[in-house]
Amino acid sequence: MMKVLRLKPGREKSLLRRHPWVYSGAIASQGGNPGEGETVAIQDSGGNFLAWAAYSPHSQIRARVWSWTETEKIDEDFFRSRLAVALAARRYLFAKDEGGALRLVHAESDALPGLVVDRYADVLALQFLSSGVELWRETLIDLLVELSGIENVYERSDVDVRRLEGLPERAGPLRGSPPQRVQIQEAGLKFQVDLVRGHKTGFYLDQRRNRQRVRQLAQGKQTLDCFCYTGGFALNALEGGATAVLAVDSSQDALAQGRENMALNGLPSEGVEWLEGDIFKVLRTLRDQARRFDLIVLDPPKFAPTASQANRAARGYKDINLLAFKLLQPGGVLATFSCSGGVDTVLFQKIVAGAALDAGVQAQIVERLTQDRDHPVGLNFPEGEYLKGLIVRVSE
């Protein structure tokens, strides 16, 4: 018996626009007793075929679409084809090797919902974030090794979103002998990536292009890098000719790795300070000390994974941006980011504008930033554009 989810009348509209998610509230009935991650046929209220999807019984996103073609079979050859397309896109987008570090598969935007694949040198770092890819995990691992030619595979599915799917967090080696750390290069700088304990899959690949933009802005600047992690923006500022850098993070381990990365690149340590602390408290202390900076980077973690948390997150973003504006010299530049899916581009700009108003400064957006091109955004999946960035200049 075919496993089916039939929608309520009128709830097929998003699927007709090829949005890949089906929410639980849109479903009128189900047939065939589908299991976790199994393929189901999505039908409109009249029984007409709409899509093949993976069933997630514990999630509010009850199904994620694999295919819109009724004659297509969801099997090993299907996944081989999808993965081959994703890898070919990266070869096209990055004609030269990007220091061995790229996102190879970006989940829904590569038509593989819930699957994230990052390459670090000779290791693949994987995240299985939905019931569908969890069911196909062994097949997907084998295919990725086959198609990429990389034999060392490490899993970093130790993320909160797995709990929304009713899945346990998982991490550890999957194939070969992946090391704890690998070295990558990015625009001439070397970085050690901790595959085991690092954030996300070990590094923030989505900020690659934005780090280089900060490098271009840093010449002669007193720079403050907040939420610096292992020094991505801080080291690029130094490479770009910053006169001094204060790099702040709450993680002692991340700061230690940042210092290692600085030494690895032979960058001067004079005028560089690595400070452990809560960013909100540190910014207030710097304000009270009347410290001033020419360039400030705010790259906080995700404050609002979903829209329901946007109001609480907005207060956090407002606070750090307001304090940053107070710390900027006249003519200074703020590079500020949000990676929260629950805070869209319009809301983020309103938050930053409100912060400038409350700080009593005149400021203008001079550039908008987003995630790098190995994190594409499917036109049918606007949620894939999660990273918002603004370069804002304070008037002199």
HELIX and SHEET records of a PDB file:
HELIX    1   1 LYS A   13  LEU A   16  1                                   4    
HELIX    2   2 SER A   24  ALA A   26  5                                   3    
HELIX    3   3 GLU A   76  LEU A   93  1                                  18    
HELIX    4   4 ALA A  107  ASP A  110  5                                   4    
HELIX    5   5 SER A  131  LEU A  135  1                                   5    
HELIX    6   6 ARG A  137  SER A  148  1                                  12    
HELIX    7   7 VAL A  161  LEU A  164  1                                   4    
HELIX    8   8 LEU A  205  GLN A  207  5                                   3    
HELIX    9   9 ARG A  208  LEU A  217  1                                  10    
HELIX   10  10 GLY A  232  GLU A  239  1                                   8    
HELIX   11  11 GLN A  252  LEU A  264  1                                  13    
HELIX   12  12 ILE A  279  ASP A  288  1                                  10    
HELIX   13  13 ALA A  307  GLN A  309  5                                   3    
HELIX   14  14 ALA A  310  LEU A  327  1                                  18    
HELIX   15  15 THR A  345  ALA A  359  1                                  15    
HELIX   16  16 PRO A  382  GLY A  384  5                                   3    
SHEET    1   A 6 TRP A  21  TYR A  23  0                                        
SHEET    2   A 6 ILE A  61  SER A  67 -1                                        
SHEET    3   A 6 PHE A  49  TYR A  55 -1                                        
SHEET    4   A 6 THR A  39  GLN A  43 -1                                        
SHEET    5   A 6 VAL A   4  LEU A   7  1                                        
SHEET    6   A 6 ILE A  27  GLY A  31 -1                                        
SHEET    1   B 5 ALA A 101  HIS A 106  0                                        
SHEET    2   B 5 LEU A 115  TYR A 120 -1                                        
SHEET    3   B 5 VAL A 123  PHE A 128 -1                                        
SHEET    4   B 5 ASN A 152  SER A 157  1                                        
SHEET    5   B 5 ARG A 170  ARG A 175 -1                                        
SHEET    1   C 2 ARG A 181  GLU A 186  0                                        
SHEET    2   C 2 LEU A 189  ASP A 194 -1                                        
SHEET    1   D 7 VAL A 272  GLU A 276  0                                        
SHEET    2   D 7 ALA A 244  ASP A 249  1                                        
SHEET    3   D 7 GLN A 222  CYS A 226  1                                        
SHEET    4   D 7 PHE A 293  LEU A 298  1                                        
SHEET    5   D 7 LEU A 328  SER A 338  1                                        
SHEET    6   D 7 LYS A 388  VAL A 394 -1                                        
SHEET    7   D 7 ALA A 363  LEU A 369 -1                                        
END                                                                             
